[in-house]
Amino acid sequence: MATKIFVGKRSEIDVKSSRKLRIENIDIALFHLSDGSVLAVENKCPHKGGLLSEGMVCGGKVHCPLHDWKVDLRSGKVQEPDEGCVTTFTTEVDEQSGDIYITI
């Protein structure tokens, strides 16, 4: 059963930055992109387990800090020629309040 969880305010995360959180034993990286969207992925690169929350955000991708693998924050897929995928989570932002919700 999917659960929608309040995780904070968009204003609490700088643009092109991230925030780490743990929900139901899942480590999640929450990213605030320059277009205002907020996206959430599993906070673990499929290559060597690097913390994606510590990576550099460029457009809709995050670069893993360990070996520069590029992970698409919308699909979770790793950019070719590398292969792999991380779990993505549905996020919603209330445009009035800036409240962020993740569905687990």
N, CA, C and O atoms as a MOPAC input file, in Angstrom:
PM7 MOZYME 1SCF
protein

 N      0.83800 1    -1.17900 1     0.00000 1
 C      0.00000 1     0.00000 1     0.00000 1
 C      0.88900 1     1.25100 1     0.00000 1
 O      1.78900 1     1.37000 1     0.83200 1
 N      0.64700 1     2.15600 1    -0.90300 1
 C      1.43800 1     3.38300 1    -1.01200 1
 C      1.06000 1     4.34900 1     0.10500 1
 O     -0.11000 1     4.49400 1     0.46100 1
 N      2.08000 1     5.00400 1     0.64500 1
 C      1.88400 1     5.98000 1     1.70700 1
 C      2.49700 1     7.30700 1     1.29200 1
 O      3.65000 1     7.35800 1     0.86500 1
 N      1.72200 1     8.38500 1     1.41900 1
 C      2.18900 1     9.73000 1     1.09700 1
 C      2.67000 1    10.37600 1     2.40100 1
 O      1.92700 1    10.46800 1     3.37800 1
 N      3.94100 1    10.82400 1     2.39100 1
 C      4.58000 1    11.31600 1     3.61000 1
 C      5.09900 1    12.73600 1     3.40500 1
 O      5.76500 1    13.01700 1     2.40800 1
 N      4.79700 1    13.63400 1     4.34700 1
 C      5.34400 1    14.98400 1     4.34100 1
 C      6.81400 1    14.90000 1     4.73800 1
 O      7.15600 1    14.28400 1     5.74800 1
 N      7.70200 1    15.53500 1     3.92300 1
 C      9.14300 1    15.43500 1     4.20400 1
 C      9.83200 1    16.79000 1     4.38400 1
 O     11.03500 1    16.82800 1     4.64500 1
 N      9.11000 1    17.89000 1     4.25200 1
 C      9.71300 1    19.19900 1     4.45400 1
 C      9.18500 1    20.22800 1     3.47500 1
 O      8.19700 1    20.00500 1     2.77500 1
 N      9.87100 1    21.36400 1     3.44700 1
 C      9.48900 1    22.48100 1     2.57300 1
 C     10.52600 1    22.65500 1     1.47200 1
 O     11.72000 1    22.45900 1     1.69400 1
 N     10.06700 1    23.02100 1     0.29700 1
 C     10.97700 1    23.24900 1    -0.82800 1
 C     12.01200 1    24.32000 1    -0.47900 1
 O     13.16900 1    24.21700 1    -0.88700 1
 N     11.60900 1    25.33800 1     0.26500 1
 C     12.52600 1    26.42500 1     0.63100 1
 C     13.67100 1    25.96600 1     1.53100 1
 O     14.65400 1    26.69000 1     1.68700 1
 N     13.56400 1    24.78900 1     2.11700 1
 C     14.61400 1    24.26000 1     2.99000 1
 C     15.76000 1    23.61100 1     2.20800 1
 O     16.79200 1    23.26500 1     2.78300 1
 N     15.57200 1    23.45000 1     0.90200 1
 C     16.60600 1    22.83000 1     0.06400 1
 C     17.03800 1    23.84400 1    -0.98400 1
 O     16.22400 1    24.29300 1    -1.79000 1
 N     18.30900 1    24.20300 1    -0.97500 1
 C     18.81600 1    25.14700 1    -1.97100 1
 C     18.64100 1    24.57800 1    -3.37400 1
 O     18.66600 1    23.36100 1    -3.55800 1
 N     18.46300 1    25.45200 1    -4.36300 1
 C     18.35200 1    25.03100 1    -5.75300 1
 C     19.65400 1    24.33400 1    -6.16000 1
 O     20.74800 1    24.77900 1    -5.81500 1
 N     19.51000 1    23.23700 1    -6.89900 1
 C     20.62300 1    22.39300 1    -7.36400 1
 C     21.35500 1    21.72400 1    -6.20000 1
 O     22.53700 1    21.39100 1    -6.29600 1
 N     20.61800 1    21.53400 1    -5.08800 1
 C     21.17000 1    20.85800 1    -3.91800 1
 C     20.26300 1    19.69800 1    -3.53100 1
 O     19.24200 1    19.43800 1    -4.16800 1
 N     20.66700 1    19.01000 1    -2.47000 1
 C     19.90600 1    17.84500 1    -2.04000 1
 C     19.76700 1    17.81300 1    -0.52800 1
 O     20.35800 1    18.60500 1     0.20700 1
 N     18.97000 1    16.87400 1    -0.11300 1
 C     18.75600 1    16.61200 1     1.30500 1
 C     18.62700 1    15.10700 1     1.46200 1
 O     17.98900 1    14.44300 1     0.64600 1
 N     19.23200 1    14.57400 1     2.51000 1
 C     19.13200 1    13.13400 1     2.78800 1
 C     18.02000 1    12.89800 1     3.79100 1
 O     17.81600 1    13.69200 1     4.70900 1
 N     17.29900 1    11.79100 1     3.60500 1
 C     16.33400 1    11.37400 1     4.60400 1
 C     16.21600 1     9.86500 1     4.60000 1
 O     16.62500 1     9.19100 1     3.65400 1
 N     15.65600 1     9.35600 1     5.66300 1
 C     15.45600 1     7.91700 1     5.79100 1
 C     13.99200 1     7.68700 1     6.14900 1
 O     13.48900 1     8.20500 1     7.14500 1
 N     13.32500 1     6.90100 1     5.31600 1
 C     11.92300 1     6.58400 1     5.53000 1
 C     11.76500 1     5.07800 1     5.39000 1
 O     12.15900 1     4.49100 1     4.38300 1
 N     11.18400 1     4.46100 1     6.41200 1
 C     10.93600 1     3.01500 1     6.38500 1
 C     12.18000 1     2.23400 1     5.97300 1
 O     12.10800 1     1.35900 1     5.11000 1
 N     13.31500 1     2.54800 1     6.58300 1
 C     14.59900 1     1.88200 1     6.31800 1
 C     15.11600 1     2.06900 1     4.89800 1
 O     15.93200 1     1.27800 1     4.42500 1
 N     14.64800 1     3.10400 1     4.22100 1
 C     15.11800 1     3.41800 1     2.87200 1
 C     15.84800 1     4.75400 1     2.92000 1
 O     15.29000 1     5.74800 1     3.38300 1
 N     17.09200 1     4.78400 1     2.44400 1
 C     17.83800 1     6.03500 1     2.35200 1
 C     17.45200 1     6.71800 1     1.04800 1
 O     17.56300 1     6.13500 1    -0.03100 1
 N     16.99900 1     7.96100 1     1.16300 1
 C     16.46700 1     8.70700 1     0.02100 1
 C     17.23000 1    10.02000 1    -0.12200 1
 O     17.57700 1    10.66800 1     0.86500 1
 N     17.48300 1    10.39800 1    -1.37700 1
 C     18.05900 1    11.70300 1    -1.68700 1
 C     16.96900 1    12.52300 1    -2.35800 1
 O     16.35800 1    12.08800 1    -3.33400 1
 N     16.73500 1    13.70600 1    -1.82500 1
 C     15.71300 1    14.61500 1    -2.33100 1
 C     16.43400 1    15.77600 1    -2.99600 1
 O     17.27200 1    16.42100 1    -2.36700 1
 N     16.12000 1    16.05600 1    -4.26700 1
 C     16.81400 1    17.08400 1    -5.04200 1
 C     15.87900 1    18.20500 1    -5.44100 1
 O     14.75000 1    17.95600 1    -5.86300 1
 N     16.34600 1    19.45100 1    -5.31000 1
 C     15.60000 1    20.64000 1    -5.73500 1
 C     16.27400 1    21.13600 1    -7.01300 1
 O     17.38100 1    21.67300 1    -6.96600 1
 N     15.61300 1    20.95700 1    -8.14500 1
 C     16.19200 1    21.31600 1    -9.43400 1
 C     15.95800 1    22.78800 1    -9.75300 1
 O     15.11400 1    23.44100 1    -9.13900 1
 N     16.71300 1    23.30000 1   -10.71900 1
 C     16.63200 1    24.72100 1   -11.07000 1
 C     15.28200 1    25.10500 1   -11.67300 1
 O     14.93200 1    26.28500 1   -11.68000 1
 N     14.51800 1    24.13700 1   -12.17800 1
 C     13.18100 1    24.44300 1   -12.70900 1
 C     12.11800 1    24.48100 1   -11.60600 1
 O     10.93600 1    24.67700 1   -11.88600 1
 N     12.54500 1    24.29200 1   -10.35300 1
 C     11.62500 1    24.33200 1    -9.22000 1
 C     11.09000 1    22.97600 1    -8.80100 1
 O     10.49700 1    22.84800 1    -7.73000 1
 N     11.29100 1    21.95800 1    -9.63200 1
 C     10.78700 1    20.64100 1    -9.27800 1
 C     11.63500 1    20.02300 1    -8.16800 1
 O     12.79700 1    20.37700 1    -7.97400 1
 N     11.01900 1    19.09400 1    -7.45200 1
 C     11.70700 1    18.35000 1    -6.40000 1
 C     11.54900 1    16.87300 1    -6.73600 1
 O     10.43300 1    16.38800 1    -6.92500 1
 N     12.67400 1    16.15900 1    -6.80900 1
 C     12.66100 1    14.74700 1    -7.18000 1
 C     13.35600 1    13.92300 1    -6.10700 1
 O     14.24400 1    14.41500 1    -5.41000 1
 N     12.94500 1    12.66800 1    -5.97900 1
 C     13.50100 1    11.79500 1    -4.95500 1
 C     13.92900 1    10.46700 1    -5.56300 1
 O     13.20100 1     9.85800 1    -6.34800 1
 N     15.13900 1    10.02700 1    -5.17700 1
 C     15.67100 1     8.74200 1    -5.62700 1
 C     16.33300 1     8.04100 1    -4.44400 1
 O     16.66100 1     8.65400 1    -3.42900 1
 N     16.51400 1     6.74800 1    -4.61200 1
 C     17.29500 1     5.98900 1    -3.64100 1
 C     18.69200 1     6.60800 1    -3.56700 1
 O     19.29200 1     6.90600 1    -4.59900 1
 N     19.20400 1     6.79900 1    -2.36600 1
 C     20.47000 1     7.51200 1    -2.17400 1
 C     21.66600 1     6.56300 1    -2.26300 1
 O     22.49300 1     6.49900 1    -1.35300 1
 N     21.74100 1     5.82600 1    -3.38000 1
 C     22.81800 1     4.85000 1    -3.52000 1
 C     23.04800 1     4.56200 1    -5.00000 1
 O     22.17500 1     4.01800 1    -5.67600 1
 N     24.21700 1     4.92800 1    -5.49600 1
 C     24.55000 1     4.64700 1    -6.88700 1
 C     24.60200 1     3.13100 1    -7.11000 1
 O     25.12900 1     2.40500 1    -6.26800 1
 N     24.06500 1     2.65200 1    -8.22800 1
 C     24.08100 1     1.20100 1    -8.48200 1
 C     25.47400 1     0.64300 1    -8.77600 1
 O     25.65200 1    -0.57500 1    -8.80200 1
 N     26.45300 1     1.50400 1    -8.99500 1
 C     27.80300 1     1.06300 1    -9.32700 1
 C     28.56300 1     0.60500 1    -8.08500 1
 O     28.83500 1    -0.58600 1    -7.93200 1
 N     28.90400 1     1.53200 1    -7.20300 1
 C     29.67500 1     1.19500 1    -6.00100 1
 C     29.03200 1     1.72900 1    -4.72800 1
 O     29.67400 1     1.77700 1    -3.67900 1
 N     27.77100 1     2.12800 1    -4.81700 1
 C     27.04600 1     2.55500 1    -3.62800 1
 C     27.32000 1     3.97000 1    -3.16300 1
 O     27.02400 1     4.31200 1    -2.01800 1
 N     27.88800 1     4.81000 1    -4.04100 1
 C     28.14600 1     6.20300 1    -3.67300 1
 C     26.86700 1     6.92500 1    -3.29600 1
 O     25.80300 1     6.63900 1    -3.84400 1
 N     26.96900 1     7.86600 1    -2.35600 1
 C     25.79400 1     8.61900 1    -1.91600 1
 C     25.45300 1     9.69100 1    -2.94900 1
 O     26.17800 1    10.67500 1    -3.09700 1
 N     24.35900 1     9.49300 1    -3.65000 1
 C     23.96100 1    10.43000 1    -4.69500 1
 C     23.66700 1    11.81400 1    -4.12800 1
 O     23.81300 1    12.81300 1    -4.83200 1
 N     23.25700 1    11.88500 1    -2.87000 1
 C     22.97700 1    13.17600 1    -2.24300 1
 C     24.23200 1    14.04800 1    -2.15400 1
 O     24.12900 1    15.25800 1    -1.95100 1
 N     25.39800 1    13.45200 1    -2.30200 1
 C     26.66400 1    14.19700 1    -2.26100 1
 C     27.17400 1    14.53500 1    -3.66200 1
 O     28.23800 1    15.13500 1    -3.81200 1
 N     26.41500 1    14.15000 1    -4.68000 1
 C     26.81900 1    14.39600 1    -6.06200 1
 C     26.42500 1    15.77100 1    -6.55500 1
 O     25.65100 1    16.48500 1    -5.91800 1
 N     26.97600 1    16.12800 1    -7.71300 1
 C     26.68600 1    17.40800 1    -8.33800 1
 C     25.46200 1    17.26500 1    -9.24600 1
 O     25.37200 1    16.32700 1   -10.03700 1
 N     24.52700 1    18.20100 1    -9.12200 1
 C     23.32100 1    18.20000 1    -9.94300 1
 C     23.58000 1    19.03000 1   -11.18800 1
 O     24.05900 1    20.16100 1   -11.10900 1
 N     23.25600 1    18.45300 1   -12.34300 1
 C     23.41900 1    19.15200 1   -13.60900 1
 C     22.17900 1    18.85100 1   -14.44600 1
 O     22.00000 1    17.73000 1   -14.92200 1
 N     21.32900 1    19.85400 1   -14.62300 1
 C     20.06400 1    19.61100 1   -15.32600 1
 C     19.21200 1    18.66200 1   -14.50500 1
 O     18.98800 1    18.88900 1   -13.31600 1
 N     18.74100 1    17.60600 1   -15.13400 1
 C     17.91900 1    16.61400 1   -14.45300 1
 C     18.69700 1    15.38700 1   -14.03500 1
 O     18.11500 1    14.33000 1   -13.78900 1
 N     20.02500 1    15.51900 1   -13.95200 1
 C     20.87400 1    14.37400 1   -13.58200 1
 C     21.72100 1    14.72000 1   -12.37300 1
 O     22.00300 1    15.88700 1   -12.10000 1
 N     22.12100 1    13.67700 1   -11.65200 1
 C     23.09300 1    13.84500 1   -10.57300 1
 C     24.30400 1    12.99700 1   -10.94000 1
 O     24.16700 1    11.88100 1   -11.44200 1
 N     25.48400 1    13.53800 1   -10.68500 1
 C     26.73900 1    12.84100 1   -10.95400 1
 C     27.19100 1    12.18200 1    -9.65700 1
 O     27.40000 1    12.86700 1    -8.65600 1
 N     27.34200 1    10.86500 1    -9.66400 1
 C     27.80000 1    10.16000 1    -8.46900 1
 C     29.17500 1    10.70500 1    -8.06800 1
 O     30.04700 1    10.86100 1    -8.92300 1
 N     29.37500 1    10.99200 1    -6.78700 1
 C     30.65000 1    11.55900 1    -6.35100 1
 C     31.82000 1    10.57800 1    -6.41200 1
 O     32.97300 1    11.00700 1    -6.36600 1
 N     31.56200 1     9.28900 1    -6.51300 1
 C     32.66200 1     8.32000 1    -6.53400 1
 C     33.30600 1     8.16900 1    -7.90600 1
 O     34.52200 1     8.30200 1    -8.04300 1
 N     32.48200 1     7.89000 1    -8.93100 1
 C     33.04100 1     7.59500 1   -10.24800 1
 C     32.33600 1     8.34700 1   -11.37200 1
 O     32.46000 1     7.97700 1   -12.54000 1
 N     31.60100 1     9.39200 1   -11.03100 1
 C     30.95900 1    10.28900 1   -12.00100 1
 C     29.90300 1     9.61600 1   -12.88100 1
 O     29.62900 1    10.08900 1   -13.98300 1
 N     29.30900 1     8.52100 1   -12.40800 1
 C     28.18300 1     7.96500 1   -13.15500 1
 C     27.05000 1     8.99000 1   -13.09500 1
 O     26.84000 1     9.62600 1   -12.06200 1
 N     26.32700 1     9.14800 1   -14.19500 1
 C     25.24700 1    10.12700 1   -14.27500 1
 C     23.90600 1     9.40000 1   -14.17200 1
 O     23.61200 1     8.49800 1   -14.95600 1
 N     23.10400 1     9.80800 1   -13.19400 1
 C     21.81300 1     9.17500 1   -12.93700 1
 C     20.70400 1    10.17500 1   -13.23400 1
 O     20.68100 1    11.27600 1   -12.68400 1
 N     19.78500 1     9.78000 1   -14.11100 1
 C     18.63200 1    10.61600 1   -14.43500 1
 C     17.69000 1    10.62200 1   -13.23200 1
 O     17.23700 1     9.56400 1   -12.79500 1
 N     17.39500 1    11.79300 1   -12.70100 1
 C     16.59300 1    11.89100 1   -11.48400 1
 C     15.11400 1    11.61000 1   -11.71200 1
 O     14.38500 1    11.34800 1   -10.75500 1
 N     14.66100 1    11.65800 1   -12.95500 1
 C     13.24600 1    11.36000 1   -13.22800 1
 C     13.01200 1     9.86300 1   -13.44700 1
 O     12.03700 1     9.30500 1   -12.94300 1
 N     13.89700 1     9.21900 1   -14.19100 1
 C     13.70900 1     7.80100 1   -14.51200 1
 C     14.50300 1     6.87300 1   -13.60100 1
 O     14.14600 1     5.70600 1   -13.44000 1
 N     15.57900 1     7.38400 1   -13.00300 1
 C     16.46000 1     6.55100 1   -12.18600 1
 C     17.51900 1     5.81900 1   -12.98500 1
 O     18.38000 1     5.15100 1   -12.41400 1
 N     17.46000 1     5.94300 1   -14.32500 1
 C     18.39600 1     5.21000 1   -15.18100 1
 C     19.75700 1     5.89300 1   -15.24500 1
 O     19.86500 1     7.12000 1   -15.23600 1
 N     20.78400 1     5.06200 1   -15.30900 1
 C     22.15600 1     5.53900 1   -15.45300 1
 C     22.41000 1     5.82700 1   -16.92300 1
 O     21.95500 1     5.08800 1   -17.79600 1
 N     23.13900 1     6.90400 1   -17.19300 1
 C     23.45400 1     7.29400 1   -18.56800 1
 C     24.45200 1     6.32000 1   -19.18800 1
 O     25.41200 1     5.90000 1   -18.54100 1
 N     24.20900 1     5.96500 1   -20.45800 1
 C     25.12400 1     5.08800 1   -21.20000 1
 C     26.47400 1     5.77200 1   -21.35600 1
 O     26.51800 1     7.00200 1   -21.39800 1
 N     27.55200 1     5.05200 1   -21.44300 1
 C     27.65300 1     3.61500 1   -21.65100 1
 C     27.50800 1     2.80100 1   -20.36500 1
 O     27.50500 1     1.57100 1   -20.41700 1
 N     27.38800 1     3.47100 1   -19.20200 1
 C     27.20800 1     2.73200 1   -17.95500 1
 C     25.79400 1     2.17200 1   -17.90900 1
 O     24.91300 1     2.62000 1   -18.64200 1
 N     25.58700 1     1.19000 1   -17.04200 1
 C     24.28400 1     0.54800 1   -16.95000 1
 C     23.85500 1     0.44900 1   -15.49600 1
 O     24.68300 1     0.27100 1   -14.60200 1
 N     22.56800 1     0.56500 1   -15.27300 1
 C     22.02400 1     0.42000 1   -13.93400 1
 C     20.83800 1     1.33900 1   -13.74200 1
 O     20.47600 1     2.11500 1   -14.62700 1
 N     20.24400 1     1.23600 1   -12.57300 1
 C     19.06000 1     2.01800 1   -12.27800 1
 C     18.90800 1     2.13600 1   -10.76700 1
 O     19.26900 1     1.22100 1   -10.02600 1
 N     18.37400 1     3.26200 1   -10.31500 1
 C     18.02700 1     3.43300 1    -8.90700 1
 C     16.51700 1     3.60100 1    -8.80900 1
 O     15.85600 1     3.98800 1    -9.77300 1
 N     15.98900 1     3.30500 1    -7.64100 1
 C     14.55800 1     3.47300 1    -7.39900 1
 C     14.22300 1     4.96200 1    -7.32300 1
 O     14.93300 1     5.73400 1    -6.67900 1
 N     13.14700 1     5.35300 1    -7.98000 1
 C     12.65000 1     6.72700 1    -7.88800 1
 C     11.36900 1     6.71800 1    -7.05700 1
 O     10.69300 1     5.69500 1    -6.94600 1
 N     11.05000 1     7.85700 1    -6.48600 1
 C      9.85400 1     7.97800 1    -5.66700 1
 C      9.03000 1     9.15900 1    -6.17500 1
 O      9.58100 1    10.20300 1    -6.52300 1
 N      7.72600 1     8.99100 1    -6.21600 1
 C      6.83400 1    10.05900 1    -6.64400 1
 C      6.86800 1    11.17800 1    -5.60800 1
 O      6.71800 1    10.94200 1    -4.40900 1
 N      7.06800 1    12.39800 1    -6.09300 1
 C      7.05700 1    13.55900 1    -5.20900 1
 C      5.96700 1    14.52300 1    -5.65000 1
 O      5.62400 1    14.60500 1    -6.82900 1
 N      5.43500 1    15.24200 1    -4.68500 1
 C      4.46200 1    16.29700 1    -4.94900 1
 C      4.86300 1    17.51100 1    -4.14000 1
 O      5.27900 1    17.38500 1    -2.98900 1
 N      4.73900 1    18.68800 1    -4.73600 1
 C      5.00400 1    19.93300 1    -4.02600 1
 C      3.73500 1    20.76900 1    -4.07200 1
 O      3.20900 1    21.05000 1    -5.14900 1
 N      3.24700 1    21.16200 1    -2.90900 1
 C      2.10600 1    22.05900 1    -2.83400 1
 C      2.61800 1    23.44600 1    -3.19900 1
 O      3.41900 1    24.02000 1    -2.46200 1
 N      2.17000 1    23.99000 1    -4.32200 1
 C      2.68800 1    25.26400 1    -4.82100 1
 C      2.35500 1    26.43300 1    -3.89000 1
 O      3.07900 1    27.42900 1    -3.87900 1
 N      1.29000 1    26.33300 1    -3.12000 1
 C      0.92500 1    27.39600 1    -2.18000 1
 C      1.87500 1    27.42900 1    -0.98500 1
 O      2.42200 1    28.47900 1    -0.64800 1
 N      2.06500 1    26.27800 1    -0.35000 1
 C      2.82500 1    26.20700 1     0.90300 1
 C      4.28100 1    25.81000 1     0.70500 1
 O      5.12200 1    26.08100 1     1.56300 1
 N      4.58700 1    25.16100 1    -0.43700 1
 C      5.93200 1    24.62700 1    -0.65400 1
 C      6.16900 1    23.30300 1     0.04500 1
 O      7.29400 1    22.80500 1     0.06000 1
 N      5.12400 1    22.72300 1     0.62800 1
 C      5.25100 1    21.43500 1     1.30300 1
 C      5.58800 1    20.34000 1     0.29700 1
 O      5.01100 1    20.28200 1    -0.78900 1
 N      6.52700 1    19.47200 1     0.67000 1
 C      6.95600 1    18.35800 1    -0.18500 1
 C      6.43400 1    17.05500 1     0.39600 1
 O      6.54400 1    16.80900 1     1.59700 1
 N      5.86300 1    16.22000 1    -0.47300 1
 C      5.37700 1    14.90400 1    -0.08600 1
 C      6.02800 1    13.84900 1    -0.98100 1
 O      6.19100 1    14.05500 1    -2.18400 1
 N      6.39400 1    12.72900 1    -0.38300 1
 C      6.92000 1    11.59000 1    -1.13100 1
 C      5.96700 1    10.42000 1    -0.92500 1
 O      5.45400 1    10.19600 1     0.17100 1
 N      5.74200 1     9.67900 1    -2.00900 1
 C      4.92700 1     8.46700 1    -1.91000 1
 C      5.85600 1     7.25500 1    -1.86800 1
 O      6.67200 1     7.04200 1    -2.76500 1
 N      5.71200 1     6.47600 1    -0.80900 1
 C      6.52200 1     5.26400 1    -0.61400 1
 C      5.62700 1     4.05800 1    -0.82400 1
 O      6.08600 1     2.92100 1    -0.71200 1

